[in-house]
Amino acid sequence: MKDTGQTAPTLFGQTFQKGQLPGYFTLHAWLYKPNSAGLFAAWNPEVACPAV
């Protein structure tokens, strides 16, 4: 991945994570499903895809 030299933005005191594409950042927020890992965690261990 090419480093664009951009600084990750912040929102509500949370720093965005680098996305898969250069220059893109993401911030996950688990609003409708409780997450034991935290409100802004990237993954929720309690959520699974039933098709897999």
C-alpha positions as CSV (number, residue, x, y, z in Angstrom):
1,M,0.0,0.0,0.0
2,K,1.3,3.4,-1.0
3,D,1.8,5.8,1.9
4,T,0.0,9.0,1.1
5,G,1.4,10.8,4.1
6,Q,-2.0,11.8,5.3
7,T,-2.7,11.9,9.0
8,A,-5.7,9.9,10.1
9,P,-8.7,12.1,11.2
10,T,-10.4,11.9,14.5
11,L,-14.0,12.1,15.6
12,F,-15.4,11.9,19.1
13,G,-11.8,11.4,20.4
14,Q,-11.5,8.2,18.2
15,T,-8.8,8.0,15.5
16,F,-9.9,6.6,12.2
17,Q,-8.1,3.4,10.9
18,K,-6.4,3.3,7.5
19,G,-8.7,1.8,4.9
20,Q,-7.8,-0.8,2.3
21,L,-7.4,1.9,-0.4
22,P,-4.7,4.6,-0.1
23,G,-6.1,7.9,1.2
24,Y,-9.2,6.3,2.8
25,F,-9.9,6.0,6.5
26,T,-12.7,4.2,8.4
27,L,-14.3,4.4,11.8
28,H,-16.6,1.6,12.9
29,A,-19.4,2.4,15.3
30,W,-21.5,-0.5,16.7
31,L,-24.8,1.3,17.2
32,Y,-27.4,-1.4,16.8
33,K,-25.6,-4.5,18.1
34,P,-23.7,-4.3,21.4
35,N,-20.0,-5.1,21.1
36,S,-18.0,-6.4,24.0
37,A,-14.8,-5.2,22.3
38,G,-16.1,-1.6,22.4
39,L,-18.3,0.8,20.6
40,F,-15.7,1.8,18.0
41,A,-13.9,-1.6,17.6
42,A,-13.3,-2.7,14.0
43,W,-14.8,-6.2,14.6
44,N,-17.6,-7.6,16.8
45,P,-16.8,-11.1,18.1
46,E,-20.6,-11.7,18.7
47,V,-21.5,-11.2,15.1
48,A,-21.2,-14.0,12.5
49,C,-22.4,-14.4,8.9
50,P,-25.0,-17.3,8.8
51,A,-24.0,-18.0,5.1
52,V,-20.4,-19.0,6.1
